[in-house]
Amino acid sequence: MLECSSFPSFYYEKPAPQAFLSMLKNFFEGLIDILYPPVCLLCRESIPSSLKKLQVCPSCQQKMKQNSPPFCKKCSRPLKNPSLGFCKTCERKNLHFDQAWGTCIYNDSMKKLIHLFKYGHKTALRHYFFQCLDDFIGRYRCDMTAFDYIIPVPLHPTRLRERGFNQSELLGQMLAEKYPLALSTDIVKRTRYTTNQARLTKKERWTNTFRAFKIKQPSHVINKNILIVDDLYTTGATSSEIARILKEAGAGRVSLLALAIA
């Protein structure tokens, strides 16, 4: 019998099917990058192939303004005067969630990216948005192990059909994979088709979301700590209403993690 070392130098071992498919995939991805070089969604400048998944070039990433202390103790909105402790909204409103974290400031660059994400079907932006969320969680040591469920803010079935996806669910999926946590899209349902919050005044946003949600499986939330995930925090009306019905159903701690805060 021949030993392995006795095979001639030109002997070639056929790669496993999975390895071959991976090689083929890398070849075609490289070919596509040559024919259609990846560009930044904001400035349209070329992006290095190593960063193409993020779809935002390093220069434009620098234009994103991270949310930084001093924070409002309730909603994490940045405070001009750290001695106040709470922002004006949290002082006036009875917000039902225990705490909210907003990772980035909703400036013009972030506004454009979120619009492309939701209405331009640029769902690959979830990779960059997840990076923003994950960086904030690590920097400020948000304890993700304290939660039992991640619940993305649900869309009404009509709007879900129109858009084709739930942007908050895409972010929630990536968070659930990283930490890991149970992601639930069945516990909270949006039962009333509501006007887009961006088109309403601050006062109208609160009446727009009142009783717009329902708990489908109340037994699943009893004594459970829940993290609501959304793309944007403005008045807190949506997340507060979801937190209210969760707590009425017996949930424990209810917090919010949002990509951006306005």
C-alpha positions in Angstrom: 0.0 0.0 0.0 1.3 3.5 -0.9 1.9 5.9 1.9 0.5 9.5 1.6 4.0 10.8 1.1 4.5 8.5 -2.0 1.8 10.3 -4.1 3.4 12.3 -6.9 3.7 16.0 -6.4 1.1 16.7 -9.1 -1.6 14.8 -7.1 -4.7 17.0 -6.6 -7.4 16.3 -4.0 -10.8 17.3 -5.2 -12.3 19.8 -2.9 -15.4 19.0 -0.9 -18.7 20.2 -2.5 -19.2 22.9 0.2 -15.7 24.2 -0.2 -16.1 24.3 -4.0 -19.4 26.3 -3.6 -17.6 28.7 -1.3 -14.8 29.2 -3.8 -17.3 29.7 -6.6 -19.3 32.2 -4.5 -16.1 34.2 -3.7 -15.1 34.2 -7.3 -18.4 35.6 -8.5 -18.6 38.2 -5.7 -15.1 39.4 -6.7 -16.2 39.6 -10.3 -19.3 41.6 -9.4 -17.1 44.0 -7.3 -14.9 44.6 -10.4 -17.9 45.2 -12.7 -20.0 47.1 -10.2 -17.7 48.5 -7.5 -19.6 49.1 -4.2 -20.3 52.7 -3.4 -21.4 54.5 -0.3 -25.2 55.2 -0.1 -24.6 58.7 1.2 -21.7 60.2 -0.9 -21.6 57.7 -3.8 -17.8 57.3 -3.3 -16.2 53.8 -3.7 -16.1 51.6 -0.6 -13.4 49.1 0.0 -14.6 45.5 -0.6 -13.9 44.6 3.0 -16.5 47.2 4.1 -19.1 46.8 1.3 -21.5 45.0 3.6 -22.0 48.1 5.7 -22.8 50.2 2.6 -21.5 53.4 4.3 -17.9 54.6 3.7 -15.6 55.4 6.7 -15.8 59.1 5.9 -19.6 59.1 6.1 -19.6 57.0 9.2 -17.7 59.8 10.9 -20.6 62.1 10.1 -22.9 60.0 12.2 -23.3 61.6 15.6 -23.2 59.1 18.5 -25.5 59.7 21.4 -23.2 60.5 24.4 -23.6 61.6 28.0 -25.0 63.3 29.9 -28.1 61.3 29.3 -31.7 61.7 30.5 -32.0 59.0 33.1 -35.3 57.8 31.5 -34.9 58.0 27.8 -31.1 58.7 27.2 -31.8 61.9 25.4 -28.7 64.1 25.6 -28.9 66.8 28.3 -27.4 70.3 28.0 -27.5 70.5 31.8 -26.4 67.3 33.5 -27.8 68.4 36.9 -31.4 68.2 35.6 -31.4 64.4 35.4 -34.4 64.2 33.1 -35.3 65.8 29.8 -38.5 68.0 29.5 -40.5 65.2 27.8 -39.8 62.7 30.6 -40.6 65.3 33.3 -44.0 66.0 31.7 -45.0 62.5 30.4 -45.7 59.3 32.3 -43.7 57.0 30.1 -44.5 53.4 30.8 -41.1 51.8 29.9 -38.4 51.7 32.5 -35.5 52.9 30.4 -34.7 53.7 26.8 -31.4 53.8 24.9 -31.0 55.7 21.7 -27.6 54.9 20.1 -27.2 57.8 17.5 -28.6 61.3 17.1 -31.1 61.6 14.3 -29.1 64.0 12.2 -29.4 64.5 8.4 -27.1 61.6 7.5 -28.9 59.2 9.8 -32.3 60.4 8.6 -31.3 59.7 5.0 -30.0 56.2 5.8 -33.2 55.3 7.8 -35.3 56.5 5.0 -33.4 54.4 2.5 -33.6 51.4 4.9 -37.4 51.6 5.3 -38.6 53.0 2.0 -35.8 52.3 -0.4 -35.5 48.6 0.4 -31.8 49.0 1.3 -32.2 46.2 3.9 -28.4 45.5 3.8 -28.0 48.6 5.9 -29.0 46.5 8.9 -25.4 45.4 9.1 -24.2 49.0 9.6 -27.1 49.8 12.0 -26.4 46.7 14.0 -22.8 47.9 14.3 -24.1 51.2 15.8 -26.3 49.4 18.2 -23.6 46.9 19.3 -21.0 49.6 19.8 -23.4 51.5 22.1 -24.2 48.4 24.1 -20.6 47.7 24.6 -19.5 51.3 25.3 -22.1 51.9 28.0 -22.3 48.3 29.2 -26.0 47.8 28.6 -26.9 44.5 30.3 -28.5 42.4 27.6 -28.5 39.3 29.8 -31.2 41.0 31.9 -33.9 40.4 29.3 -35.9 37.4 28.4 -37.3 38.6 25.1 -36.6 41.0 22.3 -39.8 42.3 20.8 -39.5 44.5 17.6 -42.2 47.2 17.3 -44.7 45.5 15.1 -46.2 46.8 11.8 -49.8 46.6 10.9 -50.3 43.7 8.5 -51.3 46.1 5.7 -48.2 48.1 6.1 -46.1 45.0 6.3 -47.5 43.8 3.0 -46.8 47.2 1.5 -43.2 47.4 2.7 -42.4 43.7 2.5 -40.4 43.6 5.8 -40.4 45.0 9.3 -37.3 47.2 9.8 -37.3 46.8 13.6 -37.5 43.0 13.2 -34.4 42.9 11.0 -32.5 44.8 13.7 -34.0 42.5 16.4 -32.9 39.4 14.6 -29.3 40.5 14.5 -29.3 41.4 18.2 -30.9 38.1 19.1 -28.2 36.2 17.2 -25.4 38.1 18.9 -26.3 37.9 22.6 -28.3 35.5 22.2 -31.9 36.3 23.3 -35.3 35.0 22.3 -36.9 37.1 19.5 -40.7 37.2 19.6 -42.9 38.6 16.8 -46.1 36.9 18.1 -46.6 38.4 21.5 -47.4 42.0 20.6 -49.6 42.7 17.5 -50.6 46.0 16.0 -54.3 45.8 15.6 -55.1 49.3 14.3 -53.7 50.8 11.1 -52.3 54.1 12.2 -51.0 57.2 10.4 -47.3 57.4 10.0 -46.0 59.1 13.1 -43.6 61.3 11.2 -46.6 63.2 9.7 -48.1 64.0 13.1 -47.6 66.6 15.8 -46.2 65.5 19.1 -49.7 65.6 20.7 -51.2 63.7 17.8 -48.6 60.9 18.1 -49.9 60.0 21.5 -53.5 59.6 20.4 -52.4 57.9 17.2 -50.8 55.0 19.1 -53.3 54.7 22.0 -54.8 51.2 22.0 -53.1 50.4 18.6 -51.5 47.2 20.0 -52.7 44.0 21.6 -51.0 41.2 23.6 -51.7 37.9 21.8 -50.0 35.7 24.3 -50.3 37.3 27.8 -49.1 34.2 29.6 -45.7 34.5 27.8 -44.8 37.9 29.4 -45.7 37.3 33.0 -42.7 38.2 35.1 -40.5 38.5 32.0 -38.1 41.3 31.3 -38.6 42.6 27.7 -36.5 44.7 25.4 -38.4 46.6 22.7 -36.4 47.3 19.6 -37.2 50.2 17.2 -35.4 52.2 14.5 -36.3 55.7 15.8 -37.2 57.2 19.2 -38.9 60.6 19.0 -41.7 61.3 21.6 -41.7 57.8 23.0 -45.4 57.4 22.3 -45.2 54.1 20.5 -42.8 52.4 22.9 -44.6 53.7 25.9 -47.9 52.3 24.7 -46.3 48.9 24.0 -44.7 49.0 27.5 -48.1 49.9 29.0 -49.9 46.8 27.7 -46.9 44.5 28.4 -46.9 45.6 32.1 -50.7 45.3 32.3 -50.2 41.7 31.1 -47.7 41.1 34.0 -44.3 41.8 32.4 -41.5 42.8 34.6 -38.9 45.3 33.4 -39.6 46.8 29.9 -36.9 48.8 28.2 -36.3 50.2 24.7 -33.3 50.1 22.4 -33.6 52.4 19.4 -31.1 53.0 16.6 -31.6 56.8 16.6 -33.1 59.4 18.9 -34.5 62.7 17.7 
